[in-house]
Amino acid sequence: MHELSIAQNIVEIVVDYVAKTKSKQVKEVCIDVGAVSGVVPETLEFAWEESVRNTIVQGAILKINYIEAKALCTNCQKEFMLPDIYTLCPFCNNLDFDIIMGKELSVKSIKVL
């Protein structure tokens, strides 16, 4: 379950931010998770609860913004939604494409007091 190490890294980012801003409490952490990032949002939420325990981040709400995947076909140059990485281009049935959206995994905002 690599989501645990991801959750721990997010907590480290938040703790560093809190130290730099001299904040007293973390209210909310918002992250982007792409559909083809390899991260399971539900598992990340579970790992989050364990990772924030006994830290200044405990009690903060984790908001996950799920980013749908989109690809650009290298053959016909058309964009299409990508339900999984094994999808053929719906326009020309090509399997060669560039993922242009959906690999995201980033902390977008941290709300503190």
Backbone hydrogen bonds, N-H to C=O, Kabsch-Sander energy under -0.5 kcal/mol:
donor,donor_aa,acceptor,acceptor_aa,energy
4,L,1,M,-1.2
6,I,2,H,-1.9
7,A,3,E,-2.9
8,Q,4,L,-2.4
9,N,5,S,-2.1
10,I,6,I,-2.3
11,V,7,A,-2.4
12,E,8,Q,-2.1
13,I,9,N,-2.2
14,V,10,I,-2.4
15,V,11,V,-3.0
16,D,12,E,-2.5
17,Y,13,I,-2.1
18,V,14,V,-2.8
19,A,15,V,-2.3
20,K,16,D,-2.2
21,T,17,Y,-2.3
22,K,18,V,-1.1
23,S,18,V,-1.6
26,V,56,I,-0.9
27,K,25,Q,-0.6
27,K,111,K,-3.0
28,E,111,K,-1.5
29,V,61,I,-3.0
30,C,109,S,-2.7
31,I,63,K,-2.8
32,D,106,S,-2.7
33,V,65,N,-2.5
34,G,104,E,-3.4
35,A,67,I,-2.6
36,V,102,G,-2.3
37,S,34,G,-1.7
44,L,40,V,-2.5
45,E,41,P,-2.4
46,F,42,E,-1.8
47,A,43,T,-2.5
48,W,44,L,-2.4
49,E,45,E,-1.7
50,E,46,F,-1.3
51,S,47,A,-2.4
52,V,48,W,-2.3
53,R,49,E,-0.5
55,T,52,V,-1.8
58,Q,52,V,-0.5
58,Q,55,T,-1.4
60,A,57,V,-2.4
61,I,27,K,-2.5
63,K,29,V,-3.1
63,K,61,I,-0.6
64,I,62,L,-0.5
65,N,31,I,-3.4
65,N,63,K,-0.6
66,Y,64,I,-0.8
67,I,33,V,-2.7
67,I,65,N,-0.5
68,E,66,Y,-0.6
70,K,101,M,-2.5
71,A,80,F,-3.1
72,L,98,D,-2.7
73,C,78,K,-2.6
74,T,96,D,-2.1
75,N,96,D,-0.5
77,Q,73,C,-1.1
80,F,71,A,-2.2
82,L,69,A,-2.7
87,T,84,D,-1.3
89,C,94,N,-3.1
93,N,89,C,-2.3
97,F,95,L,-0.7
98,D,72,L,-2.6
100,I,70,K,-2.3
100,I,98,D,-0.6
101,M,70,K,-1.5
106,S,32,D,-1.7
108,K,30,C,-2.7
108,K,106,S,-0.6
109,S,30,C,-1.8
111,K,28,E,-3.1
112,V,110,I,-0.5
113,L,25,Q,-2.6
